[in-house]
Amino acid sequence: MGDTIRERKTQIKKGKYCEVPPFPMEIFLDLTSFCNHKCVFCSNQYLKNKKTMDEDMVLRVLQEAYECGVRDLGLYATGESFLVKNLAEYVKKAKQVGYNYLFVTTNGALATPERAKPVLDAGLDSIKFSISAGTRETYKEIQGKDDFDTVIANLKWISNYRKESGLKYRIYVTMVYTNQTKNEIEILRDIVAPFIDEWDPHILTNQCGNMHENNEIGEILEGNPRGRGTTQVCFQPFKGFTITPEGYVSACVLDYSKDLIVGDLNKTPLREIWQNEIYKNFRRRHLSKDLKGLICQNCIHNTNEEVTPLMPEYAAHFEKKQTVESV
């Protein structure tokens, strides 16, 4: 895979679009759905029944996914991975199994020297900080915590540690900007530029229709230019999937609501799920652009229509914010 975010995305989008495409080389392992921040644009704040993946499930997935052909692994999705006490051990184990590229996105508040060093030493290949404002005051409003100075300090330390240690991990910063923060894009870029390899600001999404209210705080374009779109078939059902903390397989990394669960690893092997009828029918609907009733319709067309989950018994429901726990 390429060294930059854009090169990696380009590689992922290449390949066959059919009912049963080749098994993906890159997937996401959602180690926890708990998060220490409450970003105004994120569905996580409304999730109930949050969970951290059991160690036995993590170790099983690391082995089983590798045997299926996965080589690149994102150790995050809906939550904050640095809340996971065994993160360094999982990175080390994944490298022992044989994975080529391990990556994580973090809000950075918990990526302190004490927590980050063991993870980096274990073999993490890239770390991306998600920082959604360029000033301390605005950051607190957007991300719900007064952690801006801490995050920047942690980013600087990780950059300096790379020089000191000789490790080759990549460092990225992404910024999800709103109407309130788009005038701080250059401010944040100038702050982080000396410490990173790539800068990746991007517009809001409605997170598959689960955050339609994001239209009130930013510009969400129909066609979702972040890789999906109205004229091209979305790559998500064909190029990868996310394994939730419960051990469910979701067809999309943005599926906070679990409306796109296609199988359960507690009952079925991973390769069988990739080839099952639920997944095949879901891909057929994308190929024919028959998306009505799917959260994909809301994602691509920025609508807020009623959704029918692929496997209703696994669908999550949103409610009042849940207290963050130590995991």
N, C-alpha and C positions, 0 to 999 in steps of 0.2 A: 504494500500500500504506500501511497505518497506520504511525504513528510508534513504537508500542510493540511489544514482542515478541508480546504476546497479540493485538493487533490484526492483526499480520502472520499469525500462525498461523490466526486466524479466517478471514481472506481466502483463505488457501491451501486450507482445507478446503472452501470453497464450490465449487460447480460440478458438472459431470457425472461420474457414476460409470458408465462403460460400457467396452466392449472397447477402443475407440480414442477417448479423450477429447481435447479440444482440447490442442494443444501447451502445455506449462506455461510460465508466465511467470517461474518461479523454479527454479533448479537449483543444484547444488553442484559446484564444480570442485576436486577434491582434488589440490592442487599437490604435496603430498608425503605419504608415509606414515611418514617419519622423525619421531621425537619426542624432545625433550630431557628429558622426565619419564617416570616409570614408575609411574603411578597404580595403586593396588592393584585398582581396580575396572574397569580398561580393558583391552580386548583387544589394544591396540596393542603391549603388551609382549611378546606371543607371536607376532607376525607375522614371517614370514621373507620374504626377497627384497624388502625395502623399496626404494622407488624415489621419485625426484623426477621430475615430468613434464617431458618434453623441451620446450624453448622452442617449437619448430615446432608441437607438438601444442597447447600453450597458445594460441598465436596463431590456429591453425586453429579451435579450439573457440570462442574469443571471437567470431570472425566468423560461424561457422556457426550457433551457438546464437542469436545475435542475429537472423540472417536467418530463423530458425525462429519467432521471437517471444519469446524469453527477454529479460526486462528487468531482473530482479533476480538477483544472482549471489553465492553464498557461496563464498569462496576458501579453503575448508578442508573437511575431513571426518574423516579418520582420523589425521592428523598435525599438526605444529606449523608453521603457515605462515610464522612469522618465521625459520625455518631457511632459507627460500627466498631466495637472494640477489637475485633479480630481482622480488621482490614489488612494490616501488614501481613498477617499469616496467610490470608487468602491470596494476596498478590504473590507471595513466595511460592505457595502451592501451585498457582496457575503457571508460573514460570517453570516449575519442576515438571508439570504435566507436559509443557511444550509450547504454550501460547507465544505468538510472535509479538503481539502489541496489546498492552493493557492500558486503559485510559479511564480517567474519571473527571467529572465536572463537579465543582464544589462552590459554595458561597464563600469559602475561604476563611470564615471566622474561626473554625476549629482546626484549620491546617497550620497549627502552631509548630514550632520546631520540635517539641516533644512528641507530637502526634504525626507530623509529616515525615520526619527523618526515617523512622522505621519503614514507612510505606515506600519511600523513595529508595531506600537501601535494598528493599526486597525486590525491586525491579520494575516499578511503575514506569511506563514509557512516556506518558504525557499527563499533564494536569492542567485543567482549564478552570480559571476563576470566573464566576458569574457575578459581575458587579454592575448594578443597575442605576448608578448615579455617579456624578463627578465631584460632589461635595458632601460633607458629613451631614449637613442638615437635610438635604434632599434624600440621601441614602436612608436615613432613619425613617422618613415618611414612606418610602417605596418598599423597603425590605423589612420594616417593622422592628429593627434592632439598631442600636447605636454602635455599630461594629465597623464603620468605615475605616478608621485609623488602624484598628487591629488587622483588618483584611489587607490593607496596603503594606503593613509591617510584615505580615506573613508572606505576602508575595515577594517582597524584597529579600526576605530570608531564604526562600526557596531558590530564588535566582542566584544569590550569593553562594548558597550551598552547592549548587551545580558547579560553580567555578572551583570551589574548594575541594570537592569530592572527585571531580572528573567524571561524574555520571553524565549520561547523554539524554536524559529525559527532556521532553519539549514542554514549553510553558505558553499557555494561551490565556487571553482574557476576552470574554464575550460580554456584551452589554445589551440587554433588552430595554429599548428606550420607549418612553411614552411622550405624550404632548408636554408633560411637565419637565422631562429630562433630556429631550432632544437637543436643547441648547447646551447641554453639558457633555455631549459626545466628545468634542475636541479637548475639553478640560480633562476628562478621564484618560483619553488617549495619551495626552502629554504626560500625565502622572505615571502611567504604567509602561509606556514605551521603552524605557531603558532596561526593563526587567523581563521582557517577553519576546517570544518568537513570532507571534501573530496576534493581530487585533481583529475581532470579529463582532462588530455591532450589528444588530438586526431589529426589525420591527416586531411589534406584538403579533401574536396569534390569538385566536379565541380558544385554544387548547381543545380542539375537536368539539367546539360548541359548548363545552362545560363552563367557559368563562365568556359568555356573550357580552357581559357588562364591560369587557375590555374595550369595546367600541366607544365607550364613554371617556376613556383615558388615553386613547391612542388611535393611530390609523391602522386598520386591518383591511388589507386589500383582498377583494374577491379573486380567487385563483391562487391564493396563498403562495407567494413566490419562494417560500422556503422549501422548495423541493417537490411540491405537489402540483396543483394547478388545474385549470379547467380544460385545457387542450391536450395535456399529456396525462398518461395514467400514473397514479401515485406509485412510487417505487416501494413503499413500505411493505405491502403484502407479499412481495416477491424477493426481497433482498435481505430480510432479517426479521427479528422478533425480539420481544422482551419477556424475560421470565420474572414474574412478580414475586414478592417476598413469600407468598403462600405456595409458590411452586406452580402457578398457572402460567400458560403461555399466551401472551397477547400479541396480536398482529401489528401493534403500533406502539412506539415508545411514548407517545402522548396520550395513551389510553388510561388516564387517571381513574376513569369511571368503570373500567373493566367491562366495557360494552363490546370489546373485540377479543374476548377470550375465545381461543380456538381449541384448547385442550388443557388437561390437568396432569402434571408430571407425577402426582401422587397416585395416579391410576394408569397412566399410559407412557410408554417410552417416547423420547423426544422425536425420533425419526418418524414414528407412526403418526404423531401429531402433525408434523410437517406435511404428511401425505394424506391426512384424513379428509372426509367429505365436507366437513364444516369449513376447513381452510380452502379446499378446492372451490367450493361454491362462492366463498368470499372473494377469491381471486377472479372468478368468472364475472362477478358483478362489477368489479373494477375494470376488467377488460371491456365489458359492454357499457360501462359508465351508468350502470343501474344502481345508484347509490341511495335512493330514497329509503328512509328508515334507518340508515346507518349514520353513526357519528361522522363518518367521512364526508357526508353531504354537508354537514354543518361546518366542518373544517375547510373544505375546498371552496364552498360558496358563501361562507360567513353568514350562515343562517342559524336559526334557533328552533328547528323543528323537532317534533317528538321522535325519539329513538327507540328502536327495538334491539336489545342486545343479542349477539350471536348465541350466547349461552346464558339465558336469563338467571339461572341459578347461581352464577358466579358474579353477576354485576354488582358493583359497589353503589353506595348511595351517599350523597353529600349531606352534611349537617353542620352544626356549630363546630368551631375549631377545637381540635383535641390538644390537650396539654402534651408538650414534648417530654419524652422520658429518656433516661439514659439507656442506651441499647448496647 
